[in-house]
């Protein structure tokens, strides 16, 4: 699987009213089967949220798994691709950049509060060109205000920009079960393991071991969201036993794999 995002041949949505209306926020609902969008960008910032189903959002800087209790913030004009890991009900806010100053200027995973979720759904009930002075305008204003209090969880997979490291990471994402050591990978790169370790930390802010564990967690969440049994997920990710995988998952995310999504939904009042 090649995750490198080529510049989009077209920037999707530029002729879409969701992008061109003067309204500070517009909302869009789209249902997708399993599959993916081409790499694209929007002139507006985008909050990607799933009413149901699970997505993965890829950019040159990293990738993020998006369960229903989370969303991904994509700044204006950032090239990204959305992979649907099954059927997905995507609910999106498009935000005019000048309407929300101070929001992140890089792609990131965010927690979608019950209030923000309700505001997204309420805005979808309004006409696209809602009355700025009416109910729609009030909902949009509340949504913009709620966006100021975004919480950013830690689970995210940064991608290095150095070409050799980027190719190495792409191979590890495509083959999460790989048990290659830092030493063997360094030999393949014709460098020392110490040099590779330093480069890895400088580029990603993580050790190689931390990054690979994070990559496996991101992959695991996609499988678990589609009700793949824990034992099968552990095998797919190269763990010697389901118990070893479960221990790592619980140590990192604070809950057993089979309870992760139900615990998140309960915590958010879902």
C-alpha positions as a Python dict, from the first residue, in 0.01 Angstrom:
ca = {
    (1, 'X'): (0, 0, 0),
    (2, 'X'): (153, 331, -105),
    (3, 'X'): (37, 607, 126),
    (4, 'X'): (222, 892, -41),
    (5, 'X'): (-30, 1157, -140),
    (6, 'X'): (27, 1299, -485),
    (7, 'X'): (-92, 1654, -549),
    (8, 'X'): (-461, 1630, -641),
    (9, 'X'): (-545, 1656, -1009),
    (10, 'X'): (-848, 1854, -900),
    (11, 'X'): (-941, 2020, -575),
    (12, 'X'): (-1272, 1866, -487),
    (13, 'X'): (-1551, 2093, -380),
    (14, 'X'): (-1425, 2426, -519),
    (15, 'X'): (-1745, 2464, -722),
    (16, 'X'): (-1954, 2323, -439),
    (17, 'X'): (-2184, 2569, -264),
    (18, 'X'): (-2053, 2434, 68),
    (19, 'X'): (-1728, 2612, -20),
    (20, 'X'): (-1855, 2923, -198),
    (21, 'X'): (-2147, 3044, 15),
    (22, 'X'): (-2066, 3347, 233),
    (23, 'X'): (-2186, 3157, 541),
    (24, 'X'): (-1909, 3104, 800),
    (25, 'X'): (-2000, 2736, 845),
    (26, 'X'): (-2176, 2488, 619),
    (27, 'X'): (-2270, 2127, 695),
    (28, 'X'): (-2279, 1829, 463),
    (29, 'X'): (-2400, 1469, 503),
    (30, 'X'): (-2264, 1194, 277),
    (31, 'X'): (-2302, 816, 311),
    (32, 'X'): (-2022, 599, 173),
    (33, 'X'): (-1967, 225, 125),
    (34, 'X'): (-1626, 77, 203),
    (35, 'X'): (-1364, 248, -15),
    (36, 'X'): (-1169, 571, -31),
    (37, 'X'): (-1174, 918, -179),
    (38, 'X'): (-898, 1038, -410),
    (39, 'X'): (-644, 1277, -263),
    (40, 'X'): (-802, 1623, -259),
    (41, 'X'): (-827, 1951, -71),
    (42, 'X'): (-1086, 2220, 8),
    (43, 'X'): (-1057, 2598, 29),
    (44, 'X'): (-1229, 2578, 367),
    (45, 'X'): (-1114, 2404, 683),
    (46, 'X'): (-1298, 2080, 742),
    (47, 'X'): (-1417, 1891, 1048),
    (48, 'X'): (-1465, 1529, 937),
    (49, 'X'): (-1697, 1333, 1167),
    (50, 'X'): (-1865, 993, 1133),
    (51, 'X'): (-2225, 958, 1248),
    (52, 'X'): (-2160, 585, 1220),
    (53, 'X'): (-1875, 373, 1089),
    (54, 'X'): (-1501, 427, 1104),
    (55, 'X'): (-1269, 621, 872),
    (56, 'X'): (-897, 673, 834),
    (57, 'X'): (-774, 1012, 720),
    (58, 'X'): (-432, 1023, 555),
    (59, 'X'): (-214, 1328, 488),
    (60, 'X'): (156, 1364, 417),
    (61, 'X'): (206, 1443, 787),
    (62, 'X'): (36, 1133, 930),
    (63, 'X'): (-280, 928, 954),
    (64, 'X'): (-570, 923, 1197),
    (65, 'X'): (-840, 667, 1275),
    (66, 'X'): (-1182, 831, 1321),
    (67, 'X'): (-1439, 637, 1528),
    (68, 'X'): (-1783, 794, 1587),
    (69, 'X'): (-1673, 970, 1907),
    (70, 'X'): (-1384, 1147, 1735),
    (71, 'X'): (-1330, 1376, 1439),
    (72, 'X'): (-1039, 1495, 1231),
    (73, 'X'): (-961, 1861, 1181),
    (74, 'X'): (-824, 1931, 830),
    (75, 'X'): (-700, 2289, 768),
    (76, 'X'): (-794, 2468, 448),
    (77, 'X'): (-610, 2362, 132),
    (78, 'X'): (-448, 2056, 294),
    (79, 'X'): (-431, 1754, 65),
    (80, 'X'): (-589, 1449, 229),
    (81, 'X'): (-754, 1119, 152),
    (82, 'X'): (-1036, 951, 348),
    (83, 'X'): (-1048, 571, 367),
    (84, 'X'): (-1382, 422, 471),
    (85, 'X'): (-1318, 105, 677),
    (86, 'X'): (-1672, -18, 608),
    (87, 'X'): (-1996, 172, 554),
    (88, 'X'): (-1968, 527, 687),
    (89, 'X'): (-2216, 809, 748),
    (90, 'X'): (-1986, 1108, 711),
    (91, 'X'): (-2099, 1435, 863),
    (92, 'X'): (-1882, 1735, 779),
    (93, 'X'): (-1851, 2097, 879),
    (94, 'X'): (-1676, 2330, 633),
    (95, 'X'): (-1544, 2639, 812),
    (96, 'X'): (-1442, 2960, 638),
    (97, 'X'): (-1082, 3016, 756),
    (98, 'X'): (-1142, 3373, 871),
    (99, 'X'): (-1445, 3261, 1076),
    (100, 'X'): (-1239, 3052, 1316),
    (101, 'X'): (-901, 3216, 1386),
    (102, 'X'): (-678, 3038, 1634),
    (103, 'X'): (-784, 2685, 1539),
    (104, 'X'): (-509, 2430, 1459),
    (105, 'X'): (-306, 2494, 1144),
    (106, 'X'): (-219, 2126, 1113),
    (107, 'X'): (-430, 1813, 1076),
    (108, 'X'): (-522, 1655, 1411),
    (109, 'X'): (-759, 1414, 1581),
    (110, 'X'): (-1016, 1581, 1805),
    (111, 'X'): (-1280, 1476, 2054),
    (112, 'X'): (-1632, 1559, 1935),
    (113, 'X'): (-1830, 1666, 2241),
    (114, 'X'): (-2199, 1573, 2273),
    (115, 'X'): (-2285, 1942, 2220),
    (116, 'X'): (-2077, 1971, 1902),
    (117, 'X'): (-2226, 1647, 1771),
    (118, 'X'): (-2577, 1782, 1834),
    (119, 'X'): (-2492, 2112, 1664),
    (120, 'X'): (-2358, 1933, 1354),
    (121, 'X'): (-2680, 1733, 1326),
    (122, 'X'): (-2895, 2041, 1392),
    (123, 'X'): (-2719, 2243, 1122),
    (124, 'X'): (-2781, 1960, 876),
    (125, 'X'): (-3154, 2007, 935),
    (126, 'X'): (-3130, 2367, 817),
    (127, 'X'): (-3121, 2474, 450),
    (128, 'X'): (-2769, 2488, 308),
    (129, 'X'): (-2805, 2866, 263),
    (130, 'X'): (-2957, 2909, 609),
    (131, 'X'): (-3078, 3243, 741),
    (132, 'X'): (-2776, 3404, 905),
    (133, 'X'): (-3008, 3596, 1137),
    (134, 'X'): (-3228, 3294, 1215),
    (135, 'X'): (-3202, 2953, 1382),
    (136, 'X'): (-2935, 2831, 1138),
    (137, 'X'): (-2715, 3132, 1207),
    (138, 'X'): (-2746, 3077, 1582),
    (139, 'X'): (-2655, 2708, 1548),
    (140, 'X'): (-2353, 2798, 1332),
    (141, 'X'): (-2238, 3058, 1586),
    (142, 'X'): (-2265, 2803, 1868),
    (143, 'X'): (-2071, 2546, 1663),
    (144, 'X'): (-1791, 2797, 1599),
    (145, 'X'): (-1778, 2876, 1969),
    (146, 'X'): (-1764, 2507, 2062),
    (147, 'X'): (-1477, 2453, 1819),
    (148, 'X'): (-1268, 2687, 2035),
    (149, 'X'): (-1270, 2420, 2308),
    (150, 'X'): (-1148, 2128, 2097),
    (151, 'X'): (-963, 1858, 2287),
    (152, 'X'): (-688, 1678, 2098),
    (153, 'X'): (-626, 1314, 2203),
    (154, 'X'): (-279, 1167, 2183),
    (155, 'X'): (-342, 877, 1942),
    (156, 'X'): (-193, 990, 1613),
    (157, 'X'): (67, 850, 1376),
    (158, 'X'): (317, 1114, 1258),
    (159, 'X'): (496, 1052, 929),
    (160, 'X'): (858, 1153, 868),
    (161, 'X'): (935, 1386, 579),
    (162, 'X'): (1278, 1238, 498),
    (163, 'X'): (1218, 1018, 189),
    (164, 'X'): (1400, 704, 307),
    (165, 'X'): (1232, 708, 647),
    (166, 'X'): (896, 779, 483),
    (167, 'X'): (933, 472, 259),
    (168, 'X'): (1034, 262, 560),
    (169, 'X'): (728, 378, 754),
    (170, 'X'): (499, 310, 460),
    (171, 'X'): (631, -45, 446),
    (172, 'X'): (567, -92, 818),
    (173, 'X'): (212, 42, 785),
    (174, 'X'): (148, -190, 491),
    (175, 'X'): (293, -484, 689),
    (176, 'X'): (207, -422, 1056),
    (177, 'X'): (287, -784, 1141),
    (178, 'X'): (655, -729, 1048),
    (179, 'X'): (901, -818, 1324),
    (180, 'X'): (1194, -641, 1162),
    (181, 'X'): (1429, -495, 1424),
    (182, 'X'): (1582, -150, 1416),
    (183, 'X'): (1917, -319, 1347),
    (184, 'X'): (1796, -507, 1037),
    (185, 'X'): (1612, -202, 908),
    (186, 'X'): (1924, 9, 958),
    (187, 'X'): (2128, -246, 762),
    (188, 'X'): (1876, -223, 477),
    (189, 'X'): (1920, 155, 483),
    (190, 'X'): (2302, 118, 485),
    (191, 'X'): (2331, 306, 814),
    (192, 'X'): (2377, 226, 1183),
    (193, 'X'): (2090, 154, 1419),
    (194, 'X'): (2201, 446, 1638),
    (195, 'X'): (2188, 687, 1343),
    (196, 'X'): (1850, 554, 1233),
    (197, 'X'): (1713, 585, 1587),
    (198, 'X'): (1824, 950, 1606),
    (199, 'X'): (1675, 1028, 1264),
    (200, 'X'): (1350, 859, 1359),
    (201, 'X'): (1311, 1057, 1679),
    (202, 'X'): (1405, 1384, 1509),
    (203, 'X'): (1148, 1331, 1231),
    (204, 'X'): (855, 1192, 1434),
    (205, 'X'): (915, 1291, 1797),
    (206, 'X'): (894, 920, 1888),
    (207, 'X'): (1132, 632, 1930),
    (208, 'X'): (1113, 361, 1665),
    (209, 'X'): (950, 125, 1916),
    (210, 'X'): (689, 386, 2015),
    (211, 'X'): (611, 466, 1652),
    (212, 'X'): (565, 102, 1553),
    (213, 'X'): (338, 41, 1851),
    (214, 'X'): (134, 348, 1756),
    (215, 'X'): (112, 223, 1396),
    (216, 'X'): (-18, -111, 1520),
    (217, 'X'): (-272, 61, 1745),
    (218, 'X'): (-403, 270, 1455),
    (219, 'X'): (-436, -45, 1243),
    (220, 'X'): (-597, -233, 1533),
    (221, 'X'): (-868, 29, 1582),
    (222, 'X'): (-974, -7, 1221),
    (223, 'X'): (-1012, -383, 1259),
    (224, 'X'): (-1183, -365, 1598),
    (225, 'X'): (-1432, -110, 1468),
    (226, 'X'): (-1538, -368, 1210),
    (227, 'X'): (-1591, -634, 1480),
    (228, 'X'): (-1287, -844, 1391),
    (229, 'X'): (-1220, -1079, 1688),
    (230, 'X'): (-935, -973, 1914),
    (231, 'X'): (-739, -1292, 1848),
    (232, 'X'): (-749, -1229, 1472),
    (233, 'X'): (-644, -866, 1518),
    (234, 'X'): (-350, -975, 1733),
    (235, 'X'): (-243, -1223, 1465),
    (236, 'X'): (-276, -964, 1186),
    (237, 'X'): (-49, -729, 1381),
    (238, 'X'): (222, -986, 1448),
    (239, 'X'): (160, -1043, 1820),
    (240, 'X'): (247, -1389, 1949),
    (241, 'X'): (-76, -1410, 2149),
    (242, 'X'): (-405, -1228, 2200),
    (243, 'X'): (-313, -1172, 2565),
    (244, 'X'): (11, -991, 2470),
    (245, 'X'): (-181, -765, 2233),
    (246, 'X'): (-455, -704, 2492),
    (247, 'X'): (-198, -611, 2757),
    (248, 'X'): (-31, -358, 2525),
    (249, 'X'): (-368, -212, 2422),
    (250, 'X'): (-491, -180, 2781),
    (251, 'X'): (-161, -30, 2898),
    (252, 'X'): (-173, 233, 2620),
    (253, 'X'): (-543, 317, 2592),
    (254, 'X'): (-666, 220, 2939),
    (255, 'X'): (-928, -33, 2833),
    (256, 'X'): (-942, -380, 2678),
    (257, 'X'): (-970, -393, 2297),
    (258, 'X'): (-1318, -547, 2292),
    (259, 'X'): (-1448, -269, 2518),
    (260, 'X'): (-1273, 29, 2356),
    (261, 'X'): (-1552, 162, 2136),
    (262, 'X'): (-1833, 91, 2383),
    (263, 'X'): (-1633, 266, 2658),
    (264, 'X'): (-1571, 569, 2434),
    (265, 'X'): (-1938, 595, 2340),
    (266, 'X'): (-2047, 561, 2702),
    (267, 'X'): (-1801, 832, 2807),
    (268, 'X'): (-1952, 1065, 2545),
    (269, 'X'): (-2312, 986, 2633),
    (270, 'X'): (-2364, 783, 2312),
}
